[in-house]
Amino acid sequence: MNDTPVISFRDFSFKYLSQAEPTLYNIDLDIREGEKTLIVGPSGSGKSTLGHCINGLIPFSYKGALSGSLRIAGIEASEWSIFELSKKVGTVLQDSDGQFVGLTVGEDIAFALENDAVPIPAMREKVDRAARMVDMEHHLLSSPYELSGGQKQRTSLAGIMIDEVDILLFDEPLANLDPATGKTAIEIIDEICKDTTKTVIIIEHRLEDVLHCGVDRIVVIDDGRIVGDMNADDLLCSPLLTETGIREPLYITAMKYAGIELSPAMLPGYITTIDLSGSGERLRAWQQSVQPESVPAAKPSVLRMDDVSFSYDGDKKVLTNISFDITASEMVSIVGRNGAGKSTLAKLICGFIDPDEGSIYCSGEDIRDKTIRERADIIGFVMQNPNQMISQTLISDEVALCLRLRGVDEDEITQRVKKTLEICGLGQFRTWPISALSYGQKKRVTIASLLILEPNILILDEPTAGQDFRHYSEIMRFLCKLNKSGMTIILITHDMHLMLEYTPRAIVLSDGEIVSDAPSYEVLTDETVIRRANLKETSLYTLAGLANLSNGTAFVKSFIDYEKRVYKR
């Protein structure tokens, strides 16, 4: 690693034109050539804004007032054109749709090479190699806009990896990726760091997933200021994660529950390095002290699918013989690899598309002949991409829209909008334009716009993508409250923490078929299911193995039972 800073902030501040207060305050930060830096912080903390300053989106796309100095490769950023910066800094955006320029996946990956007039044979070779790295070699002729969220993210990743830039900036690279693909993405980024002198900056919420591989340092941002700059071992032993609302790894949480005092000498920053000498007995004793949760009584069916199959083109089946029964007041996760058919399943339930075979029942009634409007009275669906749902300019108007369309009194609308926005952590932004929000904040607006209707069944496609732990927890607490009041909650998610801690049951899809319908803690400790569905073994199970506990699955269940009792879920 070279000691020369390739990126240098000095007393740097920035304020968007649409805001009264700065988003970044007096930033002093050096990032050296070849360094791998992870930037973490809660939603709205300014971490993505910091990335926009590095890649030139500020001030070229997002206008505002800035002060202080930012030097890229020794030159003031203000002296670079956006084109010149693009040759220095390559970016994978959090919102993939905003990055696509090609009509096909292959064209999009090749875009930078086409601009540089790379010969066709060399271009094809490089595109094929980049596509294979991210498991997209079979989709080169597909339109980027027809891909699943995870496939879009992998396409963006390939497009940036193909260009020979010195600085790689990844803004939420794990958003929308299934767990195994996310693990592969982190490994790919790590290989780049080891094999080249490229400077890598990762902006990400999913701390535990990024720490699958090593990072040189972690910069913590809160309220537009740098509040921490340290290595992973020191950070996980400090109170910063709790203070700033960033989720700590589950294995760290389990060790704290067991009364184990963490220290940097234990190397707790990575599950692969942690020293558990003398800790195994404390983990075992804690597990034995946890009383198991009682099995809830059976309830009537609220949503049933019987042998449902579907194909978009009439030939290749996306879903095959799907059958399950979800009962009233259940909270269930639907998980699986990107492209497994999870979002298609939700579209069938909501009536956006019709099954080729089989039947769908709500509370015992076949809903084949119900219109989308009629189904919307009992089924709410929050889409994965917030930009596909938003139609209003102001946040309050977006959340109020469904009530206004139903003729609800304006006084009642005002009260319900205020209450829902507070629950979703958006109360202070009520009068803001939606365009001023981060991707994660937009996501919360769309969730609020459906929560306000209180439907009988609520389906959320990746509800926590792009959200920090505090807002994640607030929304999940609210969903749990709705669930306890009788609402059935179905979560389509890649977040294994969410699935494990909040949904007692998981339906697992792979290649359009159900490969498991079981308690969540069993799914994440079943090697066969994990492999088939591109999931990832929970670090709690790994911790149990490292501590030589006799039954890792039972340890994971004890963790979940303990949290249910403590947090009254």
RODO-2510 file (C-alpha; in nm, 4 decimals, decimal comma):
residues 569
     n   res          X          Y          Z
     1     m     0,0000     0,0000     0,0000
     2     n     0,1287     0,3433    -0,0970
     3     d     0,1258     0,6109     0,1789
     4     t     0,0357     0,8797    -0,0751
     5     p    -0,3317     0,9866    -0,0375
     6     v    -0,5196     0,9316    -0,3627
     7     i    -0,8266     1,0986    -0,2073
     8     s    -0,7864     1,3825     0,0409
     9     f    -1,0643     1,5826     0,2109
    10     r    -0,9654     1,8917     0,4080
    11     d    -1,2256     2,0853     0,6091
    12     f    -1,4789     1,9840     0,3423
    13     s    -1,8475     2,0700     0,3785
    14     f    -2,1436     2,0370     0,1412
    15     k    -2,5076     2,1536     0,1479
    16     y    -2,7682     2,0557    -0,1128
    17     l    -2,9611     2,3467    -0,2627
    18     s    -3,2905     2,1947    -0,1462
    19     q    -3,1810     2,1728     0,2187
    20     a    -3,1350     2,4299     0,4942
    21     e    -2,8469     2,2525     0,6694
    22     p    -2,5283     2,0921     0,5332
    23     t    -2,5166     1,7177     0,4726
    24     l    -2,1383     1,7044     0,5301
    25     y    -1,9547     1,9043     0,7960
    26     n    -1,5790     1,9742     0,8030
    27     i    -1,4673     1,6392     0,6662
    28     d    -1,0949     1,5579     0,7074
    29     l    -1,0118     1,2223     0,5491
    30     d    -0,7214     1,0683     0,3587
    31     i    -0,7609     0,7461     0,1588
    32     r    -0,4373     0,6001     0,0312
    33     e    -0,3567     0,4256    -0,2941
    34     g    -0,4381     0,0554    -0,2734
    35     e    -0,6358     0,0954     0,0484
    36     k    -0,9664    -0,0830     0,1051
    37     t    -1,1968     0,1412     0,3065
    38     l    -1,5455     0,0634     0,4344
    39     i    -1,7717     0,3621     0,5048
    40     v    -2,0690     0,2955     0,7319
    41     g    -2,3368     0,5116     0,8894
    42     p    -2,7136     0,5369     0,9320
    43     s    -2,9460     0,6383     0,6482
    44     g    -2,9151     1,0096     0,5761
    45     s    -2,5817     1,0332     0,7601
    46     g    -2,4037     1,1652     0,4496
    47     k    -2,2058     0,8569     0,3491
    48     s    -2,3550     0,8389    -0,0020
    49     t    -2,3083     1,2157    -0,0375
    50     l    -1,9413     1,1629     0,0441
    51     g    -1,9276     0,9067    -0,2367
    52     h    -2,0995     1,1490    -0,4772
    53     c    -1,8283     1,4054    -0,4032
    54     i    -1,5576     1,1514    -0,4865
    55     n    -1,7070     1,0380    -0,8194
    56     g    -1,8115     1,3853    -0,9356
    57     l    -2,1899     1,3488    -0,9152
    58     i    -2,1456     1,6414    -0,6801
    59     p    -2,1351     1,9096    -0,8133
    60     f    -2,2048     1,7978    -1,1742
    61     s    -2,5418     1,6272    -1,1111
    62     y    -2,6385     1,7291    -0,7576
    63     k    -2,6037     2,1024    -0,7058
    64     g    -2,5208     2,2707    -0,3797
    65     a    -2,2757     2,4807    -0,1851
    66     l    -1,9388     2,3312    -0,0973
    67     s    -1,6351     2,4562     0,0879
    68     g    -1,2923     2,3257     0,1790
    69     s    -1,0699     2,1038    -0,0331
    70     l    -1,1131     1,7686    -0,2054
    71     r    -0,8163     1,6408    -0,4022
    72     i    -0,8330     1,3356    -0,6301
    73     a    -0,4948     1,1978    -0,7391
    74     g    -0,3322     1,5172    -0,6126
    75     i    -0,5537     1,7551    -0,8110
    76     e    -0,8449     1,9596    -0,6806
    77     a    -1,1668     1,7801    -0,7794
    78     s    -1,3090     2,1099    -0,9027
    79     e    -1,0435     2,1103    -1,1765
    80     w    -1,1569     1,7728    -1,3151
    81     s    -1,4380     1,7421    -1,5691
    82     i    -1,6954     1,4679    -1,5069
    83     f    -1,5466     1,2747    -1,7993
    84     e    -1,1947     1,3015    -1,6562
    85     l    -1,3168     1,1874    -1,3157
    86     s    -1,4912     0,8869    -1,4724
    87     k    -1,1502     0,7704    -1,5920
    88     k    -1,0203     0,7859    -1,2364
    89     v    -1,3221     0,6751    -1,0339
    90     g    -1,5556     0,3918    -1,1300
    91     t    -1,8862     0,3636    -0,9411
    92     v    -2,1441     0,0930    -0,8808
    93     l    -2,4553     0,2868    -0,7800
    94     q    -2,7032     0,1793    -0,5138
    95     d    -2,9892     0,2327    -0,7627
    96     s    -2,8941     0,0107    -1,0590
    97     d    -3,1656     0,1474    -1,2893
    98     g    -2,9947     0,4857    -1,2834
    99     q    -2,6748     0,3376    -1,4241
   100     f    -2,7862     0,1364    -1,7277
   101     v    -2,7112     0,2705    -2,0760
   102     g    -2,7100    -0,0421    -2,2963
   103     l    -3,0071    -0,2200    -2,4538
   104     t    -2,8703    -0,5555    -2,3408
   105     v    -2,6605    -0,6774    -2,0513
   106     g    -2,3661    -0,7347    -2,2858
   107     e    -2,3895    -0,3823    -2,4291
   108     d    -2,4081    -0,2310    -2,0840
   109     i    -2,1011    -0,4169    -1,9608
   110     a    -1,9144    -0,3152    -2,2786
   111     f    -2,0099     0,0542    -2,2611
   112     a    -1,6759     0,1815    -2,1275
   113     l    -1,4846    -0,0296    -2,3783
   114     e    -1,6942     0,1057    -2,6659
   115     n    -1,6145     0,4615    -2,5562
   116     d    -1,2457     0,3733    -2,5656
   117     a    -1,2780     0,2135    -2,9130
   118     v    -1,1504    -0,1258    -2,7938
   119     p    -1,1404    -0,3753    -3,0861
   120     i    -1,4424    -0,6067    -3,1035
   121     p    -1,2545    -0,9376    -3,0391
   122     a    -1,0820    -0,7957    -2,7296
   123     m    -1,4070    -0,6378    -2,6154
   124     r    -1,5983    -0,9661    -2,6379
   125     e    -1,3279    -1,1473    -2,4439
   126     k    -1,3311    -0,8889    -2,1641
   127     v    -1,7116    -0,8787    -2,1487
   128     d    -1,7334    -1,2587    -2,1271
   129     r    -1,4746    -1,2660    -1,8496
   130     a    -1,6479    -0,9910    -1,6478
   131     a    -1,9894    -1,1564    -1,6931
   132     r    -1,8564    -1,4904    -1,5691
   133     m    -1,7133    -1,3226    -1,2576
   134     v    -2,0616    -1,2137    -1,1524
   135     d    -2,2555    -1,5141    -1,2868
   136     m    -2,4261    -1,3223    -1,5695
   137     e    -2,2761    -1,4983    -1,8710
   138     h    -2,6134    -1,6540    -1,9615
   139     h    -2,7930    -1,3164    -1,9669
   140     l    -2,5781    -1,1146    -2,2075
   141     l    -2,8645    -1,0755    -2,4566
   142     s    -3,1270    -0,9855    -2,1930
   143     s    -3,2514    -0,6317    -2,1351
   144     p    -3,1150    -0,4912    -1,8067
   145     y    -3,4623    -0,3641    -1,7182
   146     e    -3,6117    -0,7146    -1,7344
   147     l    -3,3701    -0,8539    -1,4759
   148     s    -3,4344    -0,9150    -1,1074
   149     g    -3,2927    -0,6616    -0,8624
   150     g    -2,9922    -0,8806    -0,7852
   151     q    -2,9191    -0,9471    -1,1517
   152     k    -2,9248    -0,5727    -1,2184
   153     q    -2,6717    -0,5179    -0,9405
   154     r    -2,4433    -0,7869    -1,0809
   155     t    -2,4635    -0,6289    -1,4266
   156     s    -2,3569    -0,2934    -1,2805
   157     l    -2,0733    -0,4654    -1,0970
   158     a    -1,9471    -0,6241    -1,4171
   159     g    -1,9693    -0,2905    -1,6005
   160     i    -1,7428    -0,1186    -1,3503
   161     m    -1,4989    -0,4087    -1,3154
   162     i    -1,4281    -0,4093    -1,6874
   163     d    -1,2878    -0,0550    -1,6938
   164     e    -0,9283     0,0213    -1,5966
   165     v    -0,9877     0,2890    -1,3343
   166     d    -0,7670     0,3566    -1,0313
   167     i    -1,0449     0,4050    -0,7752
   168     l    -1,3461     0,1749    -0,7363
   169     l    -1,6427     0,3117    -0,5414
   170     f    -1,9180     0,0682    -0,4418
   171     d    -2,2327     0,2381    -0,3093
   172     e    -2,4384    -0,0321    -0,1314
   173     p    -2,3049    -0,3126    -0,3586
   174     l    -2,4962    -0,5794    -0,1660
   175     a    -2,8374    -0,4166    -0,2083
   176     n    -3,0797    -0,6671    -0,3708
   177     l    -2,8201    -0,9457    -0,3922
   178     d    -2,9016    -1,2881    -0,2521
   179     p    -2,6723    -1,3898     0,0370
   180     a    -2,4442    -1,6227    -0,1579
   181     t    -2,4085    -1,3799    -0,4494
   182     g    -2,3372    -1,1006    -0,2008
   183     k    -2,0660    -1,3165    -0,0476
   184     t    -1,9218    -1,3739    -0,3939
   185     a    -1,9339    -0,9999    -0,4686
   186     i    -1,7332    -0,9250    -0,1532
   187     e    -1,4841    -1,1953    -0,2508
   188     i    -1,4520    -1,0470    -0,6007
   189     i    -1,3864    -0,7020    -0,4554
   190     d    -1,1286    -0,8577    -0,2215
   191     e    -0,9541    -1,0302    -0,5126
   192     i    -0,9332    -0,6961    -0,6940
   193     c    -0,7627    -0,5444    -0,3887
   194     k    -0,5151    -0,8307    -0,3608
   195     d    -0,4332    -0,8544    -0,7313
   196     t    -0,4119    -0,4834    -0,8158
   197     t    -0,3160    -0,1487    -0,6645
   198     k    -0,6689    -0,0137    -0,7041
   199     t    -0,8156     0,1925    -0,4236
   200     v    -1,1488     0,0468    -0,3129
   201     i    -1,4193     0,2315    -0,1199
   202     i    -1,7277     0,0406    -0,0051
   203     i    -2,0357     0,2222     0,1277
   204     e    -2,2628    -0,0379     0,2846
   205     h    -2,5179    -0,1028     0,5617
   206     r    -2,4593    -0,4767     0,5863
   207     l    -2,1489    -0,4662     0,8057
   208     e    -2,1329    -0,8377     0,8838
   209     d    -2,1564    -0,9317     0,5159
   210     v    -1,8764    -0,6934     0,4137
   211     l    -1,6584    -0,8298     0,6950
   212     h    -1,6671    -1,1683     0,5256
   213     c    -1,3348    -1,0423     0,3858
   214     g    -1,0846    -0,8061     0,5422
   215     v    -1,0836    -0,4277     0,5115
   216     d    -0,7994    -0,1931     0,5981
   217     r    -1,0173     0,0471     0,7929
   218     i    -1,3760     0,1407     0,8700
   219     v    -1,4879     0,5054     0,8629
   220     v    -1,8055     0,5747     1,0612
   221     i    -2,0177     0,8755     0,9603
   222     d    -2,3068     1,0140     1,1617
   223     d    -2,4998     1,3356     1,1029
   224     g    -2,2564     1,4456     0,8335
   225     r    -1,9461     1,4083     1,0506
   226     i    -1,6745     1,1444     1,0811
   227     v    -1,7164     0,9961     1,4303
   228     g    -1,4860     0,6962     1,3944
   229     d    -1,1915     0,5728     1,1857
   230     m    -1,0487     0,2398     1,2993
   231     n    -1,0029    -0,1280     1,2182
   232     a    -1,2776    -0,3896     1,2484
   233     d    -1,1554    -0,5371     1,5790
   234     d    -1,1520    -0,1996     1,7548
   235     l    -1,4885    -0,0967     1,6089
   236     l    -1,6735    -0,4099     1,7210
   237     c    -1,5440    -0,3588     2,0738
   238     s    -1,6493     0,0066     2,0837
   239     p    -1,9981     0,1523     2,1501
   240     l    -2,0016     0,3327     1,8117
   241     l    -2,2243     0,0819     1,6325
   242     t    -2,4932     0,1092     1,8988
   243     e    -2,4602     0,4867     1,9213
   244     t    -2,4956     0,5399     1,5461
   245     g    -2,7621     0,2778     1,4769
   246     i    -2,5498     0,0339     1,2765
   247     r    -2,6209    -0,3349     1,3079
   248     e    -2,3454    -0,5399     1,4694
   249     p    -2,2773    -0,8984     1,3512
   250     l    -2,5092    -1,1569     1,5071
   251     y    -2,2222    -1,3566     1,6546
   252     i    -2,1132    -1,0444     1,8444
   253     t    -2,4675    -0,9982     1,9774
   254     a    -2,4780    -1,3628     2,0919
   255     m    -2,1480    -1,3274     2,2762
   256     k    -2,2773    -1,0175     2,4565
   257     y    -2,5959    -1,2048     2,5544
   258     a    -2,3727    -1,4725     2,7065
   259     g    -2,1900    -1,2103     2,9146
   260     i    -1,8608    -1,2386     2,7264
   261     e    -1,6544    -0,9192     2,7473
   262     l    -1,5073    -0,8390     2,4067
   263     s    -1,1581    -0,6992     2,3571
   264     p    -0,9532    -0,6224     2,0440
   265     a    -0,7077    -0,8932     2,1539
   266     m    -0,9803    -1,1510     2,0785
   267     l    -0,9783    -1,0350     1,7123
   268     p    -1,3598    -1,0211     1,6977
   269     g    -1,3728    -0,8208     1,3734
   270     y    -1,4126    -1,1345     1,1624
   271     i    -1,5795    -1,4639     1,2489
   272     t    -1,2791    -1,6386     1,0927
   273     t    -1,0274    -1,4799     1,3320
   274     i    -1,2117    -1,4586     1,6632
   275     d    -1,0422    -1,6224     1,9625
   276     l    -1,3003    -1,8077     2,1743
   277     s    -1,0566    -1,9443     2,4330
   278     g    -1,2524    -1,9831     2,7551
   279     s    -1,5760    -1,8582     2,5978
   280     g    -1,7314    -2,1865     2,4891
   281     e    -1,8557    -2,2776     2,8365
   282     r    -2,0190    -1,9375     2,8833
   283     l    -2,2014    -1,9733     2,5503
   284     r    -2,3154    -2,3226     2,6492
   285     a    -2,4386    -2,2074     2,9906
   286     w    -2,6283    -1,9163     2,8369
   287     q    -2,7970    -2,1445     2,5828
   288     q    -2,9110    -2,3807     2,8592
   289     s    -3,0604    -2,0880     3,0498
   290     v    -3,2898    -1,9853     2,7626
   291     q    -3,6449    -2,1147     2,7951
   292     p    -3,7891    -2,2363     2,4615
   293     e    -4,0846    -2,0504     2,3129
   294     s    -4,4192    -2,2301     2,3124
   295     v    -4,5691    -2,3408     1,9802
   296     p    -4,8618    -2,1118     1,8833
   297     a    -5,2060    -2,2604     1,8306
   298     a    -5,3163    -2,3341     1,4740
   299     k    -5,5150    -2,0575     1,3008
   300     p    -5,7347    -2,0523     0,9887
   301     s    -5,5882    -2,0243     0,6413
   302     v    -5,5593    -1,6741     0,4975
   303     l    -5,3572    -1,7410     0,1810
   304     r    -5,3220    -2,0737     0,0025
   305     m    -5,1620    -2,1698    -0,3265
   306     d    -5,2421    -2,5085    -0,4800
   307     d    -5,0101    -2,6426    -0,7524
   308     v    -4,9546    -2,2993    -0,9087
   309     s    -4,7324    -2,2837    -1,2180
   310     f    -4,6453    -1,9859    -1,4362
   311     s    -4,4430    -1,8999    -1,7459
   312     y    -4,3869    -1,5570    -1,8996
   313     d    -4,3250    -1,6914    -2,2493
   314     g    -4,5520    -1,9970    -2,2459
   315     d    -4,2502    -2,2251    -2,2604
   316     k    -3,9993    -2,1941    -1,9754
   317     k    -4,1674    -2,2196    -1,6359
   318     v    -4,0707    -1,9559    -1,3812
   319     l    -4,2739    -2,1283    -1,1084
   320     t    -4,3611    -2,4988    -1,0963
   321     n    -4,6274    -2,6651    -0,8769
   322     i    -4,6109    -2,4109    -0,5941
   323     s    -4,8189    -2,5139    -0,2928
   324     f    -4,8260    -2,3631     0,0559
   325     d    -5,0746    -2,2468     0,3173
   326     i    -5,0185    -1,9307     0,5223
   327     t    -5,2462    -1,8832     0,8232
   328     a    -5,3885    -1,5719     0,9856
   329     s    -5,1366    -1,3593     1,1792
   330     e    -4,8355    -1,5482     1,0461
   331     m    -4,5157    -1,3665     0,9582
   332     v    -4,3390    -1,5562     0,6797
   333     s    -4,0273    -1,4978     0,4691
   334     i    -3,9986    -1,6023     0,1064
   335     v    -3,6304    -1,6400     0,0222
   336     g    -3,4041    -1,7793    -0,2471
   337     r    -3,1509    -1,6891    -0,5120
   338     n    -3,1969    -1,3964    -0,7524
   339     g    -3,4331    -1,5013    -1,0318
   340     a    -3,5811    -1,7918    -0,8311
   341     g    -3,9352    -1,6593    -0,8821
   342     k    -3,9988    -1,4728    -0,5540
   343     s    -4,1215    -1,1477    -0,7091
   344     t    -4,3256    -1,3423    -0,9667
   345     l    -4,4975    -1,5207    -0,6799
   346     a    -4,6010    -1,1858    -0,5310
   347     k    -4,7334    -1,0652    -0,8671
   348     l    -4,9529    -1,3751    -0,8910
   349     i    -5,0957    -1,3175    -0,5435
   350     c    -5,1735    -0,9525    -0,6205
   351     g    -5,3299    -1,0336    -0,9584
   352     f    -5,0753    -0,8477    -1,1749
   353     i    -5,0369    -1,1733    -1,3686
   354     d    -5,2497    -1,4892    -1,3831
   355     p    -5,1270    -1,8443    -1,3148
   356     d    -5,1086    -2,0906    -1,6016
   357     e    -5,2124    -2,3712    -1,3684
   358     g    -5,3362    -2,4055    -1,0132
   359     s    -5,5441    -2,1887    -0,7795
   360     i    -5,4940    -1,9126    -0,5219
   361     y    -5,7263    -1,8790    -0,2214
   362     c    -5,7730    -1,5966     0,0297
   363     s    -5,9551    -1,7043     0,3481
   364     g    -6,0808    -2,0099     0,1599
   365     e    -6,2165    -1,8111    -0,1376
   366     d    -6,0750    -1,8641    -0,4870
   367     i    -5,9619    -1,5183    -0,6015
   368     r    -5,9123    -1,6081    -0,9664
   369     d    -6,1899    -1,3701    -1,0778
   370     k    -6,1009    -1,0826    -0,8428
   371     t    -5,9563    -0,7729    -1,0101
   372     i    -5,6339    -0,6041    -0,9007
   373     r    -5,8444    -0,3306    -0,7380
   374     e    -6,0506    -0,5832    -0,5458
   375     r    -5,7435    -0,7692    -0,4283
   376     a    -5,5821    -0,4403    -0,3182
   377     d    -5,8532    -0,4043    -0,0513
   378     i    -5,7127    -0,7085     0,1292
   379     i    -5,3551    -0,7400    -0,0030
   380     g    -5,0965    -0,4620     0,0101
   381     f    -4,7790    -0,4941    -0,1967
   382     v    -4,4669    -0,2819    -0,1456
   383     m    -4,2432    -0,3183    -0,4511
   384     q    -3,8672    -0,3733    -0,4413
   385     n    -3,7775    -0,0562    -0,6345
   386     p    -3,9252     0,2572    -0,4704
   387     n    -3,8914     0,4581    -0,7932
   388     q    -4,1565     0,2335    -0,9519
   389     m    -4,4144     0,3283    -0,6869
   390     i    -4,3612     0,6986    -0,6256
   391     s    -4,5857     0,9399    -0,8181
   392     q    -4,6070     1,2533    -0,6002
   393     t    -4,3581     1,5334    -0,5395
   394     l    -4,3875     1,5716    -0,1623
   395     i    -4,3500     1,2934     0,0919
   396     s    -4,6747     1,3741     0,2740
   397     d    -4,8711     1,3717    -0,0530
   398     e    -4,7256     1,0340    -0,1549
   399     v    -4,8216     0,8696     0,1731
   400     a    -5,1670     1,0323     0,1673
   401     l    -5,2441     0,9427    -0,1946
   402     c    -5,4215     0,6099    -0,1347
   403     l    -5,6411     0,7643     0,1345
   404     r    -5,7330     1,0571    -0,0890
   405     l    -5,8274     0,8219    -0,3717
   406     r    -6,0623     0,6508    -0,1262
   407     g    -6,2241     0,9794    -0,0200
   408     v    -6,0996     0,9811     0,3404
   409     d    -6,1521     1,3081     0,5322
   410     e    -5,8477     1,5397     0,5135
   411     d    -5,8249     1,5848     0,8912
   412     e    -5,8031     1,2085     0,9369
   413     i    -5,5509     1,1855     0,6505
   414     t    -5,3268     1,4435     0,8207
   415     q    -5,3294     1,2515     1,1494
   416     r    -5,2671     0,9114     0,9886
   417     v    -4,9904     1,0429     0,7631
   418     k    -4,8123     1,2041     1,0580
   419     k    -4,8368     0,8878     1,2692
   420     t    -4,7172     0,6577     0,9895
   421     l    -4,4240     0,8800     0,8947
   422     e    -4,3119     0,8929     1,2572
   423     i    -4,3201     0,5141     1,2778
   424     c    -4,1155     0,4872     0,9589
   425     g    -3,8576     0,7390     1,0820
   426     l    -3,9629     1,0082     0,8350
   427     g    -4,1563     1,2496     1,0552
   428     q    -3,9030     1,5297     1,0240
   429     f    -3,9084     1,5026     0,6424
   430     r    -4,2875     1,5290     0,6040
   431     t    -4,2784     1,8438     0,3875
   432     w    -3,9641     1,7499     0,1945
   433     p    -3,9593     1,6767    -0,1796
   434     i    -3,9016     1,3058    -0,2406
   435     s    -3,6198     1,3911    -0,4841
   436     a    -3,4080     1,5093    -0,1885
   437     l    -3,4174     1,1665    -0,0178
   438     s    -3,1668     0,8839    -0,0284
   439     y    -3,2642     0,5505    -0,1848
   440     g    -3,3254     0,3984     0,1585
   441     q    -3,5430     0,6921     0,2633
   442     k    -3,7487     0,6593    -0,0562
   443     k    -3,7975     0,2953     0,0327
   444     r    -3,9446     0,3925     0,3681
   445     v    -4,1845     0,6351     0,1958
   446     t    -4,3264     0,3541    -0,0198
   447     i    -4,3636     0,1280     0,2829
   448     a    -4,5442     0,4074     0,4672
   449     s    -4,7813     0,4592     0,1730
   450     l    -4,9017     0,0980     0,2082
   451     l    -4,8889     0,0679     0,5860
   452     i    -5,1309     0,3578     0,6116
   453     l    -5,4052     0,1399     0,4525
   454     e    -5,3731    -0,1438     0,7085
   455     p    -5,4569    -0,4293     0,4682
   456     n    -5,5271    -0,7867     0,5903
   457     i    -5,2212    -0,9235     0,4101
   458     l    -4,9094    -0,7159     0,3570
   459     i    -4,6426    -0,8343     0,1118
   460     l    -4,3123    -0,6468     0,1181
   461     d    -4,0446    -0,7078    -0,1450
   462     e    -3,7056    -0,6348     0,0185
   463     p    -3,8518    -0,4015     0,2841
   464     t    -3,5201    -0,3298     0,4577
   465     a    -3,2931    -0,2790     0,1566
   466     g    -3,0814     0,0331     0,1970
   467     q    -3,1929     0,1027     0,5555
   468     d    -2,9848     0,1427     0,8667
   469     f    -3,0444    -0,0728     1,1729
   470     r    -3,2430     0,1886     1,3656
   471     h    -3,4997     0,2460     1,0898
   472     y    -3,4962    -0,1246     1,0045
   473     s    -3,5842    -0,2008     1,3653
   474     e    -3,8542     0,0681     1,3798
   475     i    -4,0273    -0,0654     1,0709
   476     m    -3,9997    -0,4265     1,1860
   477     r    -4,1392    -0,3372     1,5291
   478     f    -4,4330    -0,1748     1,3544
   479     l    -4,4828    -0,4786     1,1316
   480     c    -4,4720    -0,7020     1,4393
   481     k    -4,7371    -0,4827     1,6015
   482     l    -4,9569    -0,5151     1,2920
   483     n    -4,8913    -0,8876     1,2890
   484     k    -4,9984    -0,9271     1,6530
   485     s    -5,3178    -0,7346     1,5763
   486     g    -5,4091    -0,9949     1,3144
   487     m    -5,2389    -0,8842     0,9918
   488     t    -5,0536    -1,1492     0,7940
   489     i    -4,7060    -1,0340     0,6868
   490     i    -4,5116    -1,1861     0,3968
   491     l    -4,1554    -1,0662     0,3441
   492     i    -3,9648    -1,1346     0,0227
   493     t    -3,6096    -1,0806     0,1341
   494     h    -3,2381    -1,1480     0,0941
   495     d    -3,1760    -1,0293     0,4500
   496     m    -3,1055    -1,3446     0,6459
   497     h    -3,0960    -1,1501     0,9743
   498     l    -3,4511    -1,0307     0,9132
   499     m    -3,5709    -1,3775     0,8199
   500     l    -3,4061    -1,5393     1,1203
   501     e    -3,5053    -1,2891     1,3878
   502     y    -3,8538    -1,1859     1,2779
   503     t    -4,0169    -1,4614     1,0735
   504     p    -4,0624    -1,7992     1,2427
   505     r    -4,1220    -1,9654     0,9060
   506     a    -3,9403    -1,9475     0,5727
   507     i    -4,0503    -2,0679     0,2301
   508     v    -3,7415    -2,1259     0,0173
   509     l    -3,7484    -2,1134    -0,3636
   510     s    -3,4868    -2,2383    -0,6078
   511     d    -3,5347    -2,2512    -0,9844
   512     g    -3,9069    -2,1892    -0,9449
   513     e    -3,9692    -2,4709    -0,6983
   514     i    -4,0121    -2,4867    -0,3212
   515     v    -3,7073    -2,6626    -0,1766
   516     s    -3,7919    -2,6003     0,1887
   517     d    -4,0836    -2,4819     0,4014
   518     a    -3,9529    -2,4901     0,7567
   519     p    -3,8624    -2,2851     1,0650
   520     s    -3,6147    -2,0130     0,9711
   521     y    -3,3467    -2,1335     1,2116
   522     e    -3,3520    -2,4752     1,0426
   523     v    -3,3208    -2,3245     0,6949
   524     l    -3,0021    -2,1325     0,7804
   525     t    -2,8361    -2,4383     0,9313
   526     d    -2,9242    -2,6821     0,6511
   527     e    -2,6252    -2,7056     0,4174
   528     t    -2,8270    -2,8631     0,1344
   529     v    -3,0944    -2,5909     0,1339
   530     i    -2,8330    -2,3163     0,1708
   531     r    -2,6438    -2,4448    -0,1323
   532     r    -2,9507    -2,4975    -0,3527
   533     a    -3,1058    -2,1572    -0,2770
   534     n    -2,7891    -1,9418    -0,2671
   535     l    -2,8347    -1,8576     0,0979
   536     k    -2,5646    -1,8104     0,3599
   537     e    -2,5082    -1,9976     0,6839
   538     t    -2,5846    -1,7761     0,9808
   539     s    -2,2802    -1,6663     1,1810
   540     l    -2,4603    -1,7934     1,4925
   541     y    -2,4259    -2,1483     1,3597
   542     t    -2,0613    -2,0827     1,2749
   543     l    -2,0046    -1,9474     1,6267
   544     a    -2,1584    -2,2599     1,7807
   545     g    -1,9210    -2,4743     1,5771
   546     l    -1,6169    -2,2705     1,6773
   547     a    -1,7225    -2,2999     2,0424
   548     n    -1,7635    -2,6796     2,0060
   549     l    -2,1290    -2,6710     2,1053
   550     s    -2,2995    -3,0047     2,0406
   551     n    -2,6015    -2,8761     1,8476
   552     g    -2,5557    -2,5612     1,6393
   553     t    -2,9174    -2,5567     1,5212
   554     a    -3,0418    -2,5645     1,8807
   555     f    -2,8064    -2,2762     1,9666
   556     v    -2,9530    -2,0659     1,6837
   557     k    -3,3054    -2,1438     1,8059
   558     s    -3,2092    -2,0400     2,1591
   559     f    -3,0853    -1,7062     2,0260
   560     i    -3,4186    -1,6452     1,8494
   561     d    -3,6240    -1,7540     2,1516
   562     y    -3,4217    -1,5226     2,3755
   563     e    -3,4729    -1,2216     2,1491
   564     k    -3,8462    -1,2900     2,1186
   565     r    -3,8770    -1,2759     2,4947
   566     v    -3,6474    -0,9771     2,5478
   567     y    -3,7925    -0,7662     2,2646
   568     k    -4,1482    -0,9054     2,3016
   569     r    -4,1808    -0,9929     1,9345
***
